Amino acid sequence: MPDSKIQLAVIVNGQATVVEANLNAPLGTIIPRALEQTGNTGQPPENWELRDAQGTLLDTSQKIGSFHFPPDVRLFLNLKAGVGGLV
Amino acid sequence: MTTGQLTQSVDPAVSRTKFDSEIADFRALASQYGSRGWFLADAEFPRAFVVLAAPQLSPPPLVTGVSFDYSDYDLQPPSVRLVNAFTREPWQAGELPITLPRRVEGQAVLMPGIQLPPGVAMPRIMQQQPLMQAYPGELPFLCIAGVREYHDHPAHSGDAWELHRPSGAGRLIRILEVIDTYGLRPLTGYNVNLTPQIVGFAQGEPPA
């Protein structure tokens, strides 16, 4: 039976961490874990966005396995712009 | 202690350690950020200077510089200015090469004489709202939480820095990501202004 676990390197606001994830789970499940591991509190997971190394926004509702990430993949998790642009 | 225009009231060793951590995080993945057009040109506490290019365009331009000042961090958020990448002078409002427009939902549109079926929402106009804001005669600033100029603005006195500090809103990479998302990645080409000039007549093959 193939291993359904994967280690993903996640860069949270520039700080690196490694998250263990399940290939059959939605990509968004790694967000709370990555935030917890890097001590980023105060903003809920939905206020963060996940991108690949090229800066492309990733659909966090898709299964992790569907992205076919290579072993050395790095994902970038950053706080969204939030409200702004108004003075 | 003052560093430039900003007062340093936190123990400078604390701010310096946090600043060094920001720079180390950038340098650890510098080649990856470089492939996206982000280049750390200078870093000496409390200031960092990053140049942003648009590698998707041909030829790829250096679009803007970003000047960070981490004085008094993280009691205070960093100051962030978009500046000319060559002179490092802050852009005036009329000079900004990018204004970081974001798409926002506007007001519902009332359509006289048209009855929408029950449950159908009124259509809304999508508008563009620039994240770079400025008052006449003042330098434009990046109007998002995590930026000193945003939190210093009287209109944002209800959105304190302390609410955003624990989530790293003032971190270098996070702020660059916002500028890249709204300012750099949406660039698809150059706007060119041509001024045609008539210099004579086009002529076919001359007769024998």
Interface residues (C-beta under 8 A of the other chain):
Chain A: I11 V12 N13 G14 Q15 A16 N40 T41 G42 Q43 N47 R51 A53 Q54 G55 R74 F76 N78 L79 A81 G82 V83 G84 G85 L86 V87
Chain B: E22 D25 F26 A28 L29 Q32 S35 R36 L100 R102 V104 Q129 P130 L131 Q133 Y135 C143 I144 A145 G146 Y150 H153 A155 H156 D159 L163 H164 R165 P166 S167 G168 A169 R171 L172 I173 R174 E177 V178 D180 T181 Y182 R185
